Amino acid sequence: MCRNIKKLRFPDRAPTDDEISMAARQYVRKVSGYRQPSRANEDTIEQAVVAVAVATQKMFDELLIKG
């Protein structure tokens, strides 16, 4: 299980879709306590990963990053 959520704000570029997706998965794993969910919970976990990734992308789209 991860101990730290990685920072995605870089001074010279926006995070990639892949970086956002991996961070979303890391976050959901951390808060849910599941490294590998059961089949019964798989869909719920995947929906949460997508929701977190979408929210993260929206945040970066709206942030004014100026150094």
GUKOL-257688 format. One record per residue (C-alpha): residue in three letters; x, y, z. Coordinates in steps of 0.001 Angstrom, whole numbers, padded with zeros to 6 digits, always signed. Layout:
REM residues N
ALAXYZ/...
***
This chain:
REM residues 67
MET+000000+000000+000000/CYS+001257+003453-000834/ARG+002260+005788+001948/ASN+002418+009042-000004/ILE+000272+010482-002739/LYS+002597+011896-005390/LYS+002527+015579-006315/LEU+001342+016209-009866/ARG+001900+019964-010126/PHE+005074+020569-012080/PRO+006571+024008-012801/ASP+007184+023298-016490/ARG+004248+021140-017620/ALA+000803+019831-016868/PRO+000433+016258-015634/THR-000261+013638-018289/ASP-003499+011658-018426/ASP-001535+008588-017371/GLU-000039+010367-014344/ILE-003498+011560-013305/SER-004960+008074-013721/MET-002193+006447-011682/ALA-002540+009055-008920/ALA-006330+008548-008850/ARG-005844+004790-008485/GLN-003257+005344-005743/TYR-005641+007661-003876/VAL-008614+005285-004121/ARG-006483+002370-002958/LYS-005263+004389+000003/VAL-008629+005654+001201/SER-010530+002417+000518/GLY-007922+000156+002053/TYR-008109-002153-000983/ARG-005006-003025-002941/GLN-006959-005573-004954/PRO-010733-005369-004383/SER-012981-008395-004540/ARG-014964-008964-007726/ALA-018046-007716-005886/ASN-016340-004347-005283/GLU-014340-004071-008513/ASP-016861-001902-010394/THR-017307+000466-007460/ILE-013550+000929-007106/GLU-013119+001514-010858/GLN-015929+004094-010847/ALA-014226+005863-007954/VAL-010891+005899-009815/VAL-012562+007462-012864/ALA-014388+010044-010714/VAL-011174+011057-008928/ALA-009272+011281-012230/VAL-012005+013455-013775/ALA-012049+015753-010737/THR-008248+015990-010774/GLN-008161+016838-014482/LYS-010861+019495-013961/MET-008837+021023-011136/PHE-005702+021224-013291/ASP-007700+022647-016205/GLU-008936+025448-013936/LEU-005753+026167-011956/LEU-003697+029184-012856/ILE-000172+027833-012618/LYS+002348+030637-012828/GLY+005510+029514-011145/
***
